[in-house]
Amino acid sequence: MQRAHRQQSRRTLGWSAGTGTAPLRRPGAVGRGSGAGGESGHPLSRGRENTALFDYESGVKAAFDTIVPTLKQVSALQHESDFELRAQRLAQAELGFDLPEAILSDAWIAQLDMPQLFAWCVFETYRRYCDQFYAQDPLVAGDADEFEGFLQACGFHTLDISPCADGRLAHLVRYVLRLPHRSVRRKSYAGAMFDVDDSIQKWVETEMLRFREGRPNTADAPTRYLKLVAYHHSSVDPEHAGCAAHGSDTRRAAAAGLERLQAFQQAIENSFCCGASIDLLLIGIDTDTDAIRVHVPDARGSIDLDRYVDAQALFDATCRMTATQAASLLGETVRGCSPDVASGMATLIERLLEHNLSQIDYVRGCYGQQYPDGDHAERFIGAGVGFEEVQLRNLMYFAYLDTVEEAAQDLDVGVKIFSALNVSRGLPIPVVVRFDYHGRVPGARERAVTHCQRVAKALFGRYAELAGRGLLHVMQVVRDCNANASIEVLECSVNATPAAGAH
């Protein structure tokens, strides 16, 4: 019965409540307080949302993590007379899809090409994950419809977030901050060192939409563009498991993030007239507990690295209070940290902190005091533009780019991470090269396809030694972000043929 349940979870990727395979226990299963929506360990925690998010996370990760155990069983069968039939039955039962016939049929000639088979399974699992994400919208937030109004009431019309590309922050929007993922902009960079020019371009695009179309509000509305940088650190192993791009130096990571924010703000003010400016926010994330620290700005918007509110301390201080008492102390703490903080900014920070209390409760309820995988455990690298669906911790390492050359540092960090995770075990590095495009724009798809081909070629050139050993594989995909559709698989280096089931 337990095995049948596990197999069903793999086939459906664990979307429905109750199909995920839990490593420990469900959130809200034990606790002292009564959260909104269910029993929990903190009075402000949303227990039912925690349960739904955990079912989704555990189901998706189980689908990826079943690949290696299944392929070990396939490998043990390769010299049996009915190998291909038995291998396909095993793959269907455990993974939910067939394996490439060409790879299996060649096994009698030489040893089964397990690295190639592994890469293909990762790519196929990712494709199925995308299909179900865009078809079922499993991470829709209950407050998604009211978020835009809330943000504008706080004095902002856009929230643009740049976290570190580290896969341990991939769930920042939908899990750590509990924000509706389609209502904010997220673009990740190594060390959270976002591209200032790219952000200027986004600011210009946003202001033009406000001026021409009144979206999300009109240009004369008294709201501002808010840029948020999220750096990270480790409470369990601060000297080794922090941000690799900053040498695991938390102060250095925070300072670099603040400097980049200030450079962006200065660029806007220097380049545009009529008092053009933006607001800034800096947060830190403990990747072991998902607790955030928010550097509360003062009335002028200035940020002090030594002035912040720690959500972990707030959680401990309020966990035995009533919900009303906890919410009151939360607000007092934010304003006590920076007494002259703008009212709207304080209100937004309070919501972020309150949401994060649910995430701290989530981690404690599901995994204990901290995550068991404190270091990197990503399943693949994503390179290009897109990946809206990746909202899960340690699922993918991000490398947003237009060209390999401009994102060389991000890619090198990712390859270094996967050299330890995969190459050291004889497994290849799976890279999904993806470019989303706007289908309403003539020629956009063709340009996205060209981008994919160019980046894939450059990847094989930059990492030629790994590719030559069969330890780097690439799948090229595009997606029309104006259509409610999944990804379109163009080509895959495994056998140089599209993955099965490609659209």
Sequence and secondary structure as in RCSB ss.txt:
>XXXX:A:sequence
MQRAHRQQSRRTLGWSAGTGTAPLRRPGAVGRGSGAGGESGHPLSRGRENTALFDYESGVKAAFDTIVPTLKQVS
ALQHESDFELRAQRLAQAELGFDLPEAILSDAWIAQLDMPQLFAWCVFETYRRYCDQFYAQDPLVAGDADEFEGF
LQACGFHTLDISPCADGRLAHLVRYVLRLPHRSVRRKSYAGAMFDVDDSIQKWVETEMLRFREGRPNTADAPTRY
LKLVAYHHSSVDPEHAGCAAHGSDTRRAAAAGLERLQAFQQAIENSFCCGASIDLLLIGIDTDTDAIRVHVPDAR
GSIDLDRYVDAQALFDATCRMTATQAASLLGETVRGCSPDVASGMATLIERLLEHNLSQIDYVRGCYGQQYPDGD
HAERFIGAGVGFEEVQLRNLMYFAYLDTVEEAAQDLDVGVKIFSALNVSRGLPIPVVVRFDYHGRVPGARERAVT
HCQRVAKALFGRYAELAGRGLLHVMQVVRDCNANASIEVLECSVNATPAAGAH
>XXXX:A:secstr
 HHHHHHHHHHHTT STT S  SS  TTSS SEEETTEEESSTT  HHHHHHHHHHHHHHHHHHHTHHHHHHHHH
HHTTSTTHHHHHHHHHHHHTSS   HHHHHTTTTSS  HHHHHHHHHHHHHHHHHHHHHHH TT  TTHHHHHHH
HHHTTEEEEEEEEBS GGGTTIIIIIS   TTSSEE  BGGG   HHHHHHHHHHHHHHHHHH  SS TTSS EE
EEEEEEEE SSSTTTSS GGGTT HHHHHHHHHHHHHHHHHHHHHH  TT  EEEEEEEEETTT  EEEE   TT
    TT  EEHHHHHHHHTTS HHHHHHHHHHHHHHHSTT  HHHHHHHHHHHHHHHHHHHHHHHHHSSS S  S
   SEEEEEE  TT  STTSEEEEE SSTTTTHHHHHHHHHHHHHHTGGGT  EEEEEEEEE TTSTTHHHHHHH
HHHHHHHHHHHHTHHHHHTT EEEEEEEEETTSS   EEEEESSTTS  TT  
